[in-house]
Amino acid sequence: FINPLLSIIMLLISVAFYTILERKILSYIQIRKGPNKVGFLGILQPFSDAIKLFNKNLISSESMNFMLSYSTPALSLILSMMIVSMLPMYFYSSFDNKNNILMFFVISSLS
């Protein structure tokens, strides 16, 4: 149980650092400094962005469907994590699925 959980956490952290890398590359292409506000060379910028997102207030109206609007981001994250599970696992051949292309299209159509 711990190993898959650690894999998911490491994947989410790596996405944060890929985002900072993308922002830095785009800033060099546009000849500007880029995100280097938080920490050394902007290393902590993804975590600052995540904290800022968690602290934002949600705008809601009386006629809004609360369950749908609050569950949609979680469903989107779950679907994207299901797509990651289709990566080929060479070390664990018993978990490798031969219908990965079909599963990719099925899960992609859900989102």
N, C-alpha and C positions, 0 to 999 in steps of 0.2 A: 504494500500500500504506500509506503514511504517513497519508493523509487519512482513510480509514475508521478507522484505529487511534486517531487523535486525536479523532475524533468519539465513539468509544466511551468513551475516557477522560474527555472532557468531559461525556458523559452520566452516567457514574458519579459524577463530582464534583458535578454538579448535583443528583443524587439525594441526596447527603449533605447539601447545603445545603437542599434541600426538607424533609428530615427535621428539621433544626434549626429551620426556620421552623415546621413543624407542632408541634414541641415547645414553641416559644415561644408560639404562638397558644393551644395548649391550656393552658399555664401561666397566661396572662392570663385565659382563661375561668374557670379554677379559682381565680383570685386568689392566685397564688403566684409566686415569682420565676422558676422554670424553670431550664434548663441554662445557667448562665453561669459555670461553674467554670474552664474552660480557655480562655485567651485573652480578648480584649476582647469582652464581651457574649456569650461562648460560641461564637465563630466557629470555634474549633478543636475544639469538642466532637465533631463527627462523625469527625474524624481520630483523636481520642483513643479513641473507641468502636471504630474499626476496628483500631487497634493492640491494644486490649484483647481483641478477638475473635481476632486472630491469635495472641496469646500464651496463649490458653486451651488446656488439655490436653484431648484427647479421651478420653472414657471408653469402654473397650472390654472385651469379655468374650471368653472362649475360643471360644464358639459363634457369634460374630458374623461376618457376611459382610463382610469388610473392603472388598472392591472395591465392593460396593453402597453401603455407608454412606459411603465417601469420594467416590464419583462422583456421588451424588445432588445435593449442592449445586451442583456444577459444571454438571450437566445442567439444573438449574433456572435457573441464570444464562444458559446458552446459549439455552434456550427463551424466556426473557423478552427477550433481545436479538434473537431472531428475530422476535418480535412488533413490536419497534420498527422493524424494517426494512419493515414494511407501511405506514408513514406515507406519505402522498402526496408525491411528489417533483415539484414543478411545474417546477423548472429542468432536471431530467433526465427528460424524458418517455419516453425509451427504457427507463428502469429502472422506470417506473410500471407496476404490475400491476393489471389490471382486475378480478381476482378476489380482492381484498384481504379482503372479508368472509368468503369461503370459507376462505382461508388462515388468517384469525384463528381461526375455529372449529376448524380442523384442528390448529393449533399449541396452542391452548388445551386441546384434549382430550388432548394428550400429557402435559401437566403434571397 
